[in-house]
Every structure is written in structure tokens, then in C-alpha cells.
Amino acid sequence: MKREAASFLNLDLELNASTGLSRLAKHLEDSAFILYSGPVKGAYRLCAEPLIRGNLSKSARACTAHFLDVLEALPKDLAALFKRCKSRVFDYGFDGGLESKPLSVNLPPAHLARIAHLGVQVRITVYPHRPAADA
């Protein structure tokens, strides 16, 4: 069996609010891939992944810096909408790998301070190894 290394997959921005987030989703379209924006169980959710120069990135640090820059530069009305969200989460997704050496990802203290200042929670999601489907 082939050894599969643990790896960073993506960073999702997950927002939950009592009011619609479509204006925020529209604003983020140029800097993020919108995974979902709409109603969920009597509330509203926006899920997005950062697009850096039009592409998804495999760097946790680059994804974090990109989203922080975008969120800190929101126009005043959208920044207020962002702050009113019931939850604001950066969800870092990792593939756990199979028989691989440990994976370490470091975020600088400045990023952590900016995350805290925005009131964003940090979640780490590790996905179990999933063998590739036979072609």
C-alpha cells in the first residue's frame, strides 16, 4: 500500500447569522470561492475558501493572511454585518494521511492576534485517510 502524507487541504470561512449574508457573499466573490450562501435551519450561512490570485492555495499561512486582509478591508456596512454574525470560524482542514510523518503548521502570533481581534474562532478538522477510488 502506498504511503500517503498528511497535508493541509483548505481553510474555510464559516459564518452563521440571523440575517441574510448574500451582500457579503457577493463582495467576497473576487477573493473567495463561495461554497454556500443561503438559509440553514431558520438562520443563514456563508461558507467560503480563499482565492489567492484566482487560485485555491495549499498554504495555511497564505490562506490565513489572505482572509485576514480581505476581512479587515471590508466596507463599513459589510464589516458591521460580519461582526453581527452569531459565529465566525476559520476551519482549517487537514488530510490525516496514512503512515506518514507528523505534519506541523505554524501560524505567526501576528495572524493569531488579527484573528482574535476579528472575533474569529479557530477550528481544526482532520479528515481520515480515504483511499482513492479505483478508476
C-alpha positions as CSV (number, residue, x, y, z in Angstrom):
1,M,0.0,0.0,0.0
2,K,1.3,3.5,-0.9
3,R,2.2,5.8,1.9
4,E,0.0,8.9,1.9
5,A,1.4,12.0,3.6
6,A,-0.7,14.2,5.9
7,S,-1.4,17.5,4.3
8,F,-3.2,20.8,4.6
9,L,-6.3,20.8,2.4
10,N,-8.1,24.1,2.8
11,L,-9.2,26.9,5.0
12,D,-13.0,27.5,5.2
13,L,-14.5,30.7,6.4
14,E,-17.8,29.8,8.0
15,L,-20.3,32.5,9.1
16,N,-23.7,32.0,10.7
17,A,-26.1,34.8,11.1
18,S,-29.8,35.6,11.9
19,T,-29.9,37.8,8.7
20,G,-29.0,37.1,5.1
21,L,-25.4,37.2,4.1
22,S,-25.8,37.5,0.4
23,R,-24.3,41.0,0.2
24,L,-21.2,39.8,2.0
25,A,-21.0,36.7,-0.3
26,K,-21.3,39.0,-3.4
27,H,-18.5,41.2,-2.1
28,L,-16.2,38.1,-1.4
29,E,-16.7,36.6,-4.9
30,D,-13.5,38.1,-6.3
31,S,-11.3,36.9,-3.3
32,A,-13.0,33.7,-2.3
33,F,-14.7,30.6,-3.7
34,I,-18.2,30.7,-2.3
35,L,-19.1,27.1,-1.2
36,Y,-22.5,28.0,0.1
37,S,-24.5,31.1,0.9
38,G,-28.1,30.8,2.0
39,P,-30.6,29.7,4.6
40,V,-29.9,26.9,7.0
41,K,-32.5,25.8,9.7
42,G,-34.0,29.3,10.3
43,A,-30.7,31.1,10.0
44,Y,-28.2,32.0,7.3
45,R,-24.8,30.5,6.5
46,L,-21.9,31.6,4.3
47,C,-19.0,29.2,3.7
48,A,-16.0,30.3,1.5
49,E,-12.5,29.3,0.7
50,P,-9.8,31.9,-0.2
51,L,-8.8,32.5,-3.8
52,I,-5.3,33.8,-4.0
53,R,-4.6,35.4,-7.4
54,G,-7.6,33.4,-8.6
55,N,-6.5,30.0,-7.3
56,L,-7.1,27.9,-4.2
57,S,-3.9,27.5,-2.1
58,K,-2.3,24.7,-0.2
59,S,-0.6,27.0,2.3
60,A,-2.4,27.5,5.6
61,R,-0.4,30.7,6.3
62,A,-1.1,32.2,2.9
63,C,-4.9,31.4,3.2
64,T,-5.0,32.9,6.7
65,A,-3.2,36.1,5.6
66,H,-5.4,36.4,2.6
67,F,-8.7,36.1,4.5
68,L,-7.5,38.4,7.2
69,D,-6.6,41.1,4.6
70,V,-10.0,40.7,2.9
71,L,-12.0,40.8,6.2
72,E,-10.0,43.8,7.6
73,A,-10.7,45.8,4.4
74,L,-14.5,45.2,4.3
75,P,-16.5,48.3,3.7
76,K,-18.1,49.7,6.9
77,D,-21.6,48.3,6.3
78,L,-20.2,44.8,5.5
79,A,-17.8,44.9,8.4
80,A,-20.9,45.6,10.6
81,L,-22.7,42.6,9.0
82,F,-19.7,40.4,9.6
83,K,-19.5,41.5,13.3
84,R,-23.2,40.7,13.8
85,C,-22.7,37.1,12.8
86,K,-23.6,34.6,15.5
87,S,-20.4,32.7,14.7
88,R,-17.3,33.4,12.7
89,V,-15.0,30.4,12.2
90,F,-11.7,29.7,10.3
91,D,-11.9,25.9,9.8
92,Y,-8.5,24.5,8.8
93,G,-8.9,21.2,7.0
94,F,-6.2,18.6,7.0
95,D,-5.9,15.1,5.5
96,G,-4.6,12.9,8.3
97,G,-2.6,10.8,5.8
98,L,-1.6,7.2,6.2
99,E,1.6,6.1,7.9
100,S,3.2,9.5,7.3
101,K,5.4,11.5,9.5
102,P,3.7,14.2,11.6
103,L,2.6,17.4,9.9
104,S,3.2,20.8,11.6
105,V,1.7,24.0,10.5
106,N,2.7,27.2,12.3
107,L,0.7,30.5,12.2
108,P,2.6,33.6,13.3
109,P,1.5,35.4,16.5
110,A,0.5,38.4,14.4
111,H,-2.0,36.3,12.5
112,L,-3.4,34.9,15.7
113,A,-3.8,38.4,17.1
114,R,-5.6,39.6,14.0
115,I,-7.9,36.5,14.1
116,A,-8.7,37.3,17.8
117,H,-9.3,41.0,17.0
118,L,-11.9,40.0,14.4
119,G,-13.6,37.7,16.8
120,V,-13.0,34.6,14.7
121,Q,-12.9,31.1,16.2
122,V,-10.3,28.6,15.0
123,R,-11.4,25.1,14.3
124,I,-9.0,22.2,13.2
125,T,-10.7,19.4,11.2
126,V,-8.6,16.3,10.4
127,Y,-10.1,14.0,7.8
128,P,-9.3,10.3,8.0
129,H,-7.4,8.7,5.1
130,R,-9.7,7.9,2.2
131,P,-8.3,5.6,-0.4
132,A,-8.6,6.9,-4.0
133,A,-11.5,5.3,-5.9
134,D,-10.4,2.7,-8.4
135,A,-10.6,4.1,-11.9
